[in-house]
Amino acid sequence: MTVVEETTQPLTEPAPPEGPDTPELPDQPRQIGGLSRSGVLSLCGAAASGLCVALLLFGRLAPLSGGLGFVVIAYLAFLAAYAVLVGLEEDGPAVRDRVMTVVLWSAASLLFAALVLVVGFTLYRGRDALTHLNFFTQDMQKAGPLDPLSNGGIAHAMLGTLIMIVIALAITVPLGLACAVYLNQVPGRFSRFVRTIVEAMTALPSIVAGLMVYATWILGLGLQKSGLAAAFAISVMMLPIVIRAADVVLRLVPGTLTEAAEALGAPRWRTVWHVVLPTARSGLATAVILGTARGIGETSPVLLTAGYTAALNTDPAHGPMVSLPLAVFSFVKSPEPTMIARGFGAAAVLMALVLVLFAIARVIGGRGPGQQNKRQARRTQRASRRDSERFAQPHDPELPPLGWEPAPGNGENA
């Protein structure tokens, strides 16, 4: 009798064992930036879905109305649809990353559109005044509201703004940077108290600064309204902004730089002057720009302390003086179209002046820490070459050259 043994075989063959010859699949990192075909299609589909949902809600399903509400509902529906479409292909972190990227791009686009709208509208309304050369070279002493744009200008306002802001910068920059250095380099109870006062003064209304200077300079001392008094009021507004921004910038300077300078024996003032301030120079220039932008657009302190005049005044200590923001306020409140055009033209000149001051501050601020221009790089190379030549020569002729060792057996100790 023969016994037949049955052998069962598995339906699927076992996977071969992993060994050194088994190829490994390369890791494919997730793409963070850039647009792909699926990403563009997801954006377009989500935009169409958001628009259709808003049209259904505002036209058929719900009693809603208003342009702003339509835009908000359409955008929220767009974000929801985009999250769903991205979730079909990606995981949770990728969906959150794509949605937040779209939100940030939307916010940046909105801010840029608002900036373009403000600048474009100002230039468009002031185009009639900006095309006349006398608008930049004459004042309003011999021009009235009914005179054409070929007569009169804003030379007195431009000069007054420059004089006031230069005096304010001469007061604010040294005091602001010195106070920021004190807050950063001298910690203690008094520095915390000063920092609290500075943070509180950043929200000080401009009219309060003007009233303070008006009460002390004009009423208390009995002096007349002038551009100098207006510069003092502008300095009060600029000083906390400069101190706060400069303090934040100085905190970003690495502590290892100051520790290295002090380890080499440098005193505190030399460390601050040669290490801390040059390292933070670009950020300090930004702090000065922020303070300048705050002070150059003030109107109420100038009106209280400098008065108003239609004539050109070059003496900041005597006589009333007008600035560009105050001239804009005076021009646009007139019902005459020519005066309104002058007001928008003065606003365009004010924006151009801020842009010029920003460019000057950028040039003075220079590049970031560790970045050199060509002239600085050549200067550094020449200094390094001189140092290497000086190190190659012995300082004392009686000393043996560097690396010299006595030969064995010459009677000298090794």
C-alpha positions in Angstrom: 0.0 0.0 0.0 1.5 3.2 -1.1 1.0 6.4 0.8 0.9 9.5 -1.3 1.9 12.7 0.6 0.2 15.9 -0.6 2.2 19.1 -0.4 0.4 22.4 -0.3 2.0 25.4 -1.9 1.2 28.9 -0.9 -0.9 30.9 -3.3 1.7 33.7 -3.3 5.4 33.4 -3.2 7.2 34.8 -0.2 9.1 38.1 -0.7 12.8 37.6 -1.1 14.8 38.4 2.0 16.3 41.9 2.1 20.0 41.9 1.7 22.8 44.2 0.8 22.0 43.8 -2.9 18.4 44.8 -2.5 17.9 48.3 -4.1 16.4 50.9 -1.7 13.8 53.4 -2.9 15.1 57.0 -2.7 13.3 59.4 -0.4 11.2 62.0 -2.3 10.9 65.2 -0.2 7.6 67.1 -0.3 7.7 70.1 -2.5 7.2 73.2 -0.4 7.5 76.1 -2.8 6.6 76.6 -6.5 3.5 75.7 -8.5 2.7 72.4 -10.0 0.0 71.5 -12.6 -2.2 69.9 -9.9 -1.7 73.0 -7.7 -2.8 75.4 -10.4 -5.9 73.3 -11.2 -6.8 73.1 -7.5 -6.6 76.9 -7.3 -8.7 77.5 -10.3 -11.3 74.9 -9.3 -11.4 76.3 -5.7 -11.9 79.8 -7.1 -14.7 78.8 -9.3 -16.3 76.9 -6.5 -16.1 79.8 -4.1 -17.6 82.2 -6.7 -20.5 79.7 -7.4 -21.2 79.3 -3.7 -21.3 83.0 -3.1 -23.6 83.5 -6.1 -26.0 80.8 -4.9 -26.1 82.2 -1.3 -26.6 85.8 -2.4 -28.9 85.2 -5.3 -31.0 82.1 -4.5 -30.6 80.4 -1.1 -30.2 83.2 1.5 -31.4 86.8 1.7 -27.9 88.3 1.7 -26.7 91.5 0.0 -23.7 93.7 -0.1 -20.4 93.7 -2.0 -18.1 93.2 1.0 -20.2 90.3 2.3 -20.1 88.7 -1.1 -16.3 88.9 -1.3 -15.9 87.5 2.2 -18.2 84.5 1.6 -16.6 83.8 -1.7 -13.1 83.8 -0.2 -14.1 81.6 2.7 -15.7 79.1 0.3 -12.6 79.3 -1.9 -10.4 78.3 1.1 -12.7 75.4 2.1 -12.8 74.1 -1.5 -9.0 74.5 -1.9 -8.4 72.5 1.3 -10.7 69.7 0.1 -9.0 69.5 -3.3 -5.5 69.5 -1.8 -6.6 66.9 0.7 -7.3 64.5 -2.1 -3.6 64.2 -2.9 -1.7 65.4 0.2 -1.7 64.6 3.9 -2.8 66.9 6.7 0.5 69.0 7.2 0.6 69.6 3.4 -3.0 70.8 3.4 -2.4 73.2 6.2 0.8 74.4 4.6 -0.9 75.1 1.2 -3.9 76.8 2.8 -1.7 79.1 5.0 0.4 79.9 1.9 -2.7 81.0 0.0 -3.8 83.1 3.0 -0.5 84.9 3.2 -0.3 85.5 -0.5 -3.9 86.9 -0.3 -3.0 89.3 2.5 0.2 90.5 0.7 -1.7 91.0 -2.5 -4.4 93.0 -0.7 -1.9 95.3 1.0 0.0 95.8 -2.3 -3.2 96.6 -4.1 -4.2 99.1 -1.4 -0.7 100.8 -1.6 -1.0 101.0 -5.4 -4.5 102.4 -5.1 -3.4 105.1 -2.7 -0.3 106.2 -4.7 -2.1 105.9 -8.1 -5.2 107.9 -6.9 -2.9 110.6 -5.4 -0.9 111.0 -8.6 -4.0 110.9 -10.8 -5.8 113.7 -8.8 -2.6 115.8 -8.6 -1.5 115.3 -12.2 -2.7 118.8 -13.3 -0.6 120.6 -10.6 2.5 118.4 -11.0 2.9 119.3 -14.7 3.6 123.0 -13.9 7.1 124.0 -13.0 6.0 126.9 -10.9 4.3 124.4 -8.6 7.7 123.5 -7.3 9.4 127.0 -7.4 6.8 129.4 -6.2 4.8 129.9 -3.0 1.2 130.9 -2.4 1.8 134.5 -1.4 0.6 136.0 -4.6 -1.9 133.3 -5.6 -5.5 132.9 -4.4 -8.1 130.1 -4.6 -9.4 131.3 -7.9 -6.0 131.6 -9.6 -5.1 129.0 -12.2 -2.4 126.3 -11.6 0.1 128.4 -13.6 0.3 130.7 -10.6 1.5 129.7 -7.1 3.2 126.6 -5.7 4.4 124.7 -2.7 8.0 125.8 -2.4 7.4 127.3 1.0 5.9 124.0 2.3 8.7 121.8 0.8 11.4 124.0 2.4 9.5 124.1 5.7 9.2 120.4 5.8 12.9 119.9 5.1 13.9 122.4 7.8 11.6 120.9 10.4 12.6 117.3 9.7 16.3 118.0 9.6 16.1 119.8 13.0 14.0 116.9 14.4 16.5 114.3 13.1 19.4 116.2 14.6 17.7 116.0 18.0 16.1 112.5 17.7 18.9 110.4 16.3 21.6 111.0 18.9 19.2 110.9 21.8 17.3 107.9 20.5 20.4 105.8 19.7 22.0 106.7 23.0 18.8 105.7 24.9 18.6 102.4 23.0 22.2 101.6 23.8 21.6 102.4 27.5 18.5 100.1 27.6 20.4 97.3 25.8 23.8 97.5 27.6 22.9 98.7 31.1 20.2 96.4 32.5 18.5 97.3 35.8 15.5 98.7 37.4 15.8 102.2 36.0 16.3 100.8 32.4 13.1 98.8 32.8 11.3 101.9 34.0 12.7 103.8 31.0 11.6 101.1 28.6 8.1 101.1 30.0 7.9 104.9 29.5 9.1 104.6 25.9 6.6 101.9 25.1 3.8 104.1 26.6 5.0 107.1 24.6 4.7 105.2 21.3 0.9 105.6 21.6 1.1 109.3 22.5 -1.4 111.3 20.4 0.3 113.9 18.3 -2.0 116.7 19.5 -0.7 116.1 23.1 2.9 116.6 21.9 1.8 119.8 20.2 0.0 121.1 23.2 3.0 120.4 25.4 5.4 122.4 23.2 2.8 125.1 22.8 2.3 125.5 26.6 6.1 125.5 27.4 7.6 127.2 24.4 4.9 129.8 23.4 2.8 130.3 26.5 5.5 129.6 29.2 8.6 131.2 27.6 6.7 133.8 25.6 8.3 132.9 22.3 6.5 133.1 18.9 5.4 130.3 16.7 8.2 129.1 14.5 9.5 126.1 12.7 11.9 125.4 15.6 8.9 124.9 18.0 7.3 122.6 15.4 10.6 120.6 15.1 10.5 120.1 18.9 7.0 118.8 18.7 7.9 116.4 15.9 10.9 115.2 17.9 8.6 114.2 20.8 6.7 112.1 18.3 9.7 110.5 16.7 11.8 109.8 19.8 9.9 106.8 21.2 9.6 105.2 17.7 13.4 105.4 17.2 14.2 104.2 20.7 11.9 101.2 20.5 12.9 100.1 17.1 16.7 100.6 17.8 16.3 98.7 21.1 14.8 95.7 19.2 17.6 95.8 16.6 20.4 96.0 19.2 18.9 92.9 21.0 19.5 90.9 17.8 23.3 91.5 17.9 24.9 88.1 18.9 26.2 88.1 22.4 29.3 86.2 21.3 30.6 89.3 19.5 30.5 91.5 22.6 31.9 88.6 24.7 34.8 88.2 22.2 35.5 92.0 22.3 35.5 92.1 26.1 37.7 89.0 26.2 40.3 90.9 24.2 40.3 93.6 26.8 38.2 96.2 25.0 36.2 98.6 27.3 32.4 98.7 27.1 32.2 101.9 25.2 34.7 100.7 22.6 32.8 97.4 22.2 29.6 99.3 21.6 31.2 101.8 19.2 33.2 99.3 17.1 31.2 96.1 17.4 27.6 96.6 18.4 26.7 99.7 16.4 28.4 98.6 13.1 26.8 95.2 13.3 23.3 96.7 13.7 23.8 99.6 11.3 21.3 98.5 8.7 18.6 97.9 11.4 19.4 101.3 13.0 18.9 103.0 9.7 15.5 101.3 9.5 14.6 102.6 13.0 15.5 106.1 11.9 13.3 105.7 8.8 10.3 104.6 10.9 10.7 107.6 13.1 11.1 109.9 10.2 7.9 108.6 8.5 6.0 109.2 11.8 7.2 112.7 12.2 7.1 113.9 8.6 3.4 113.3 8.2 2.2 115.1 11.4 -0.2 118.0 11.0 -1.7 119.1 14.3 1.6 119.7 16.2 2.8 121.9 13.3 -0.5 123.8 13.2 -0.3 124.5 17.0 3.4 125.4 17.1 4.4 126.8 13.7 1.2 128.5 12.6 0.4 128.9 8.9 1.8 131.2 6.2 1.6 131.4 2.5 5.0 133.0 2.1 8.4 131.4 2.0 10.2 131.6 5.3 13.8 130.3 5.6 14.4 131.2 9.3 13.2 128.4 11.6 13.5 130.5 14.7 11.4 133.5 13.7 8.0 133.7 12.0 5.4 131.1 11.1 6.3 128.2 8.9 4.2 125.6 7.0 4.8 122.0 6.2 3.6 119.8 3.4 0.9 117.9 5.5 -0.5 121.2 6.7 -0.5 122.6 3.2 -2.3 119.5 2.0 -4.9 119.9 4.7 -5.4 123.6 3.8 -5.7 123.0 0.1 -8.1 120.1 0.0 -10.6 121.7 2.3 -11.2 124.4 -0.3 -14.1 123.8 -2.7 -12.1 125.1 -5.7 -10.8 122.4 -8.1 -7.5 124.1 -8.5 -6.8 124.1 -4.8 -7.8 120.5 -4.5 -5.4 119.6 -7.3 -2.7 121.6 -5.5 -3.5 119.5 -2.4 -3.1 116.2 -4.1 0.0 117.4 -5.8 1.5 118.4 -2.5 0.6 114.9 -1.2 2.5 113.3 -4.1 5.5 115.5 -3.4 5.4 114.4 0.3 5.4 110.7 -0.7 8.3 111.4 -3.1 10.2 113.2 -0.3 9.7 110.2 2.0 11.0 107.9 -0.7 14.1 110.1 -1.1 14.8 110.1 2.6 14.3 106.3 2.7 16.9 105.9 -0.1 19.4 108.2 1.7 19.0 106.2 4.9 19.5 102.9 3.0 22.8 104.2 1.6 23.9 105.5 5.0 22.9 102.2 6.6 24.9 100.2 4.1 24.7 96.5 3.8 24.0 93.9 6.5 26.5 92.5 8.9 29.2 90.4 7.2 28.5 91.9 3.7 31.2 94.1 2.2 31.2 96.1 -1.0 34.1 96.0 -3.4 36.0 98.9 -1.8 35.7 97.5 1.6 36.8 94.1 0.3 39.9 95.6 -1.3 40.7 97.5 1.9 40.4 94.3 3.9 42.7 92.5 1.5 45.4 95.2 1.7 45.2 95.1 5.5 45.5 91.3 5.5 48.5 91.5 3.2 50.3 94.1 5.4 49.6 92.0 8.5 51.0 88.8 6.8 54.2 90.7 5.8 54.5 92.1 9.3 54.1 88.7 10.9 56.7 87.2 8.5 59.4 89.5 9.8 60.8 89.1 13.4 60.2 92.0 15.7 63.6 91.7 17.5 66.7 91.1 15.4 68.4 89.3 18.3 65.7 86.7 18.5 66.0 83.7 16.2 63.5 83.5 13.3 60.2 81.8 13.7 60.5 78.0 13.6 64.2 77.9 14.3 65.5 75.0 16.5 69.0 74.5 17.8 71.0 71.6 16.2 71.8 68.6 18.5 75.2 68.6 20.0 75.9 72.4 20.0 75.9 72.6 23.7 72.4 74.1 24.1 69.5 72.5 25.9 66.8 71.1 23.7 
